[in-house]
Amino acid sequence: MFKKFLSGIVFGSGFAIAFVFICYLGLQVVIPTLVNRSNKAPEFNNEKSAAVIEQETSSTPQVATDTDFNLYKSSRAKMEVPIGGGILSIASVNTPAGNKYPSTYQLWITESEFWQVKTTGQNVAIEQLKYPNILPIDAIDATMRKQAGYAMSTMTIHSETVTSLKMGKGSWHDQDMNGKTKITEEGVVFIQPNEF
């Protein structure tokens, strides 16, 4: 009887060890491999290096001129291009080993222009895209799915923030983000991520 009990313990322990090993292998090897395969490398055909306007840090929130109240802050109805502003969407993409900064793919759309942005380290590349004939938020969603697979965040940037960035001042958005909101000389707003 003791021998059967001992065999059962040995069998159960071996089964538990094998189960834990298979779970560990799945979490450490299989799932990260599948996630990395879903991260697409965005295509740029005519990219150019972006000249970025440097900003001072700003911690004072600037009030938008829109006084309409909506119960839900990030409702889809709010995702319209504001006059003089735009919509910014960002996704993390494969970062080369050893880089201090995460690589990102970003989209910026205004009332008349549509841009894609790529940050690699502290380098920024931009490319103007054809302006879509569909709603700007739908164009951002479709382009982001095609180029990067998903968007980490999509936000409305009002004209006050764009003006502040053009004057070299910081954005109040930065206090809530792990990066700095910046603008290029062409007027393309993007987020420069902080170091890992």
LUMTORTOR-410346 format. One record per residue: x, y, z of N, C-alpha, C in turn; residue in three letters. Coordinates in steps of 0.1 Angstrom, whole numbers, plus 2048, in hexadecimal, padded with zeros to 3 digits. Layout:
! LUMTORTOR-410346
XYZXYZXYZALA...
! end
This chain:
! LUMTORTOR-410346
8087F480080080080080980D800MET81380D80881C81880982381A7FCPHE82680F7F582D80F7E88248167DELYS8178137DE80E8197D480C8287D7LYS80C82B7E480B8397E88178417E3PHE82383B7E582F8427E18308437D2LEU82B8397CA82B83A7BC8218457B7SER8168467BE80D8517BB81285F7BDGLY81A8607C882086D7CB82B8707C0ILE8338667BC83D8687B283786C7A5VAL82C8647A182586779581F875795PHE81887879F8128867A181C8917A0GLY82788F7A78328997A783889B799SER83A89079283F89078483689777BGLY82989477D81E89A77481E8AA777PHE81E8AD78481E8BC78782A8C3782ALA8368BD7838428C477E8418C576EILE83C8BB76783B8BC7598308C6755ALA8258C775C81B8D175A8208DF75CPHE8278E176782D8EF7698388F275EVAL8408E975A84A8EB7508438EF743PHE8388E873F8318EB73282B8F9733ILE8258FC73F81F90A74082A91473FCYS83591274684091C74684591E737TYR84791273084C91372384291B71ALEU83591871C82B92071482B92E717GLY82C93272482C941727839948723LEU844941723851947720855947712GLN85193C70A85593B6FD84A93C6F2VAL83F9356F48359346EA82D9416E9VAL8289466F48209526F482895E6EFILE8349616F583B96D6EF83E96C6E0PRO84195F6DB84395E6CD8379626C5THR82B95D6CA81E9616C381C9706C3LEU81E9766CF81C9846D082698C6C7VAL8329886C783C98F6BE83998D6AFASN8339826AB82F98169D82498A69AARG81B98E6A48109976A08159A569FSER8219A86A58269B66A382C9B7695ASN8259BF68D8299C167F8339CC67ELYS83C9CC6748459D767183E9E0668ALA83B9EC66C8349F666383C9F9656PRO8359FB64B83B9FE63E83CA0D63CGLU848A1263984AA20636851A1F628PHE84BA2761E850A27611859A3360EASN855A3F61385CA4B61085FA5361DASN864A4B627866A52634871A5C633GLU870A6663C87BA7063D87DA7264CLYS889A7665088CA7965E885A85662SER87FA8566D877A9067287FA9A67AALA87DAA7678883AB1680879AB568BALA87CAB2697873AB36A2876AC06AAVAL86BAC76AD86BAD36B586CACF6C4ILE877AD46CB878AD16D986FAD96E1GLU86AAD26EC860AD96F5866ADA703GLN861AE570A864AE671885AADC71FGLU85CAD872B853AD0732848AD9738THR83BAD4737830ADC73C827AD3745SER824AD875081BAD075980DAD675BSER80BAE17547FEAE87567F5AE374BTHR7E9ADD74F7E0AD87457DAAE473DPRO7D8AE37307D2AED7297C4AE9725GLN7BAAF27287ACAEE7267A8AEF717VAL7A1AE571379CAE5705791AEF704ALA78FAF46F8784AFE6F6776AF66F5THR776AE96F376AAE26F2764AE0700ASP758AE7702751AE670F746ADC70FTHR744AD470573AACA70573EABF70FASP734ABA717737AB0721732AA371BPHE73BA9971C738A8B71973BA82725ASN732A79728734A71734741A68733LEU743A6372774EA5A724759A6271ETYR765A62725770A6A720775A66712LYS776A5871077CA53704772A4D6FBSER766A526FB75CA4C6F2760A4E6E3SER75BA456DB75EA466CD75AA536C6ARG74FA586CB74AA656C6753A706C8ALA75CA6F6D2765A7A6D5771A796CCLYS773A6E6C577FA6C6BC77CA726AFMET77BA7F6AF77AA876A2785A906A2GLU78AA94696795A9D695791AAB699VAL797AB06A4793ABE6A8799AC869FPRO792AD469E797ADE6957A5AE369AILE7AFAE26917BCAE66947C4ADC69CGLY7BEAD069F7C5AC56A67C5AB969DGLY7C5AAD6A47C5AA169D7C3A956A6GLY7C4A896A17C3A7D6A87D1A766A7ILE7D6A716B27E3A6A6B37E1A5C6B8LEU7E6A526B17E5A446B57F3A3F6B5SER7F6A366BF804A316C1803A226C4ILE80DA1B6BF80FA0C6C181DA0A6C3ALA820A006CC82E9FC6CE8319F16C3SER83D9F26BD8419E86B384E9E16B8VAL8539D76B085F9D06B486A9DA6B6ASN8719D96C287C9E26C58899DA6C4THR8929DE6BD89F9D76BC8A59D56C9PRO8AC9C96CB8B29C66D88BD9D16DBALA8BD9D56E88C79DF6EC8C39ED6EBGLY8B79F06E48B39FE6E48AEA026F1ASN8B1A0F6F58ADA1570289EA19701LYS899A1C6F588BA216F4883A176ECTYR876A166EF86DA0D6E786BA136DAPRO86AA0A6D0866A0F6C2857A106C1SER852A1A6BA844A1C6B9840A1F6AATHR833A1D6A782DA2069B821A2969FTYR820A35699816A3E69C80FA44690GLN802A486927FBA4F6877F6A5C68CLEU7F6A666847F1A746877E9A7867CTRP7DCA7C67F7D3A816757CDA8E679ILE7CCA976707C6AA46727BAAA6669THR7B6AB26677ABAB465E7AFAB264FGLU7BCAB364C7C0AB363E7CCAAA63CSER7D3AA56467DFA9D6447DEA9064CGLU7E5A866477E6A7964D7F5A7464DPHE7FBA72658809A6E65980BA62661TRP815A5A65E81AA4F666828A5366BGLN82AA4E678837A5267F83DA45684VAL84AA44683851A3968985CA3E692LYS85CA3A69E867A3E6A7870A316AATHR87DA336A8886A286AB891A2E6B3THR892A2A6C089CA316C9897A406CAGLY89FA496C789BA576C789AA5D6B9GLN89BA546AF899A586A188AA5869EASN886A62696878A63692877A64683VAL86FA5C67D86DA5C66E85EA5E66CALA85BA6666284DA6965F84AA67650ILE83DA6464D839A6363F82BA6763EGLU828A6F63481AA74632813A6962AGLN807A6662E7FEA5D6277F3A64620LEU7EDA5D6177E1A6360F7D6A65619LYS7D0A706197C5A736227B9A6A61FTYR7B4A646297A9A5A62779CA60623PRO793A5961C786A5E61977BA58623ASN780A5262E777A4D638779A55645ILE772A52650774A5A65C782A58661LEU788A63666796A6366B798A57675PRO78FA5567F792A4B689792A3D682ILE789A3B678789A2E671795A2C669ASP79BA376637A7A3665B7B3A33665ALA7B3A396717BEA3667A7BDA2767EILE7B0A226827AFA146867B3A0B67BASP7AFA0D66F7B2A046647C1A04661ALA7C7A106617D6A1165E7DEA0B669THR7DAA0D6757E1A086817E19F8681MET7D59F367E7D49E467D7DD9DF672ARG7DD9E56677E59E165B7F49E265ELYS7F89ED6648079EF66680D9E9673GLN8059EA67E80B9E668B8039DB691ALA7F79D868D7EE9CE6937E59D369DGLY7E89DD6A57E09E26B07E59F06B3TYR7DD9F76BB7E1A046C07E1A046D0ALA7EBA086D67ECA096E47E3A146E9MET7E3A1F6E27DBA2B6E77D8A346DBSER7CCA396DB7C7A436D17C1A4F6D8THR7C6A5B6D67C1A676DD7BFA736D4MET7B6A7C6D97B4A886D27BEA936D7THR7C4A9A6CE7CDAA56D17C7AB26CCILE7C4ABB6D67BDAC76D27C7AD26CDHIS7C1ADC6C77C9AE76C17D2AEE6CBSER7CEAEF6D77D6AF66E17E3AEE6E4GLU7E2AE16E47EEAD96E57F7ADA6D9THR7F2ADA6CD7FAADB6C1801AE96C1VAL7FAAF36C5800B016C680BB016D0THR809AFB6DC813AFB6E681FAF36E2SER81DAE86DB829AE06D6830AE86CBLEU829AEF6C2830AF76B8838B036BELYS834B086CA83CB126D0847B0D6D9MET849AFF6D9854AF96E0851AF76EFGLY844AF86F2840AF570083BAE6701LYS83BAE170D836AD370F827AD270EGLY823AC670F815AC270F811ABD71DSER805AC1721800ABC72E7FDAAD72ETRP7FCAA77227FAA99720806A91726HIS812A9772681EA9072A81EA8B738ASP816A92741817A8E74F810A81751GLN808A7C748801A6F749807A65740ASP812A68738817A5F72F826A5B732MET82AA5072C838A4B72E83FA4F721ASN83FA5C71F846A62713842A71712GLY847A78707845A8670683EA886F8LYS834A916F982DA946EC835A9F6E5THR838A9C6D8840AA56D083AAA86C3LYS840AB16BC83AAB56AE846AB76A5ILE844AB369884FAB668E84CAC3688THR855AC8680854AD5679848AD466FGLU845AC866B839AC666182CAC7669GLU82CAC7676820AC867E81BABA682GLY824AB0681820AA2685822AA0694VAL817A9D69B818A9B6A981BA8C6ACVAL824A896B5827A7B6B882BA7A6C7PHE82DA6E6CC832A6C6D9840A666D8ILE84AA6C6DF857A676E0858A5F6EDGLN859A516EC858A4A6F9864A4C702PRO862A4A70F86DA4B718875A3E717ASN881A3E71E889A3271E882A27725GLU886A1A722880A0F729883A10738PHE
! end
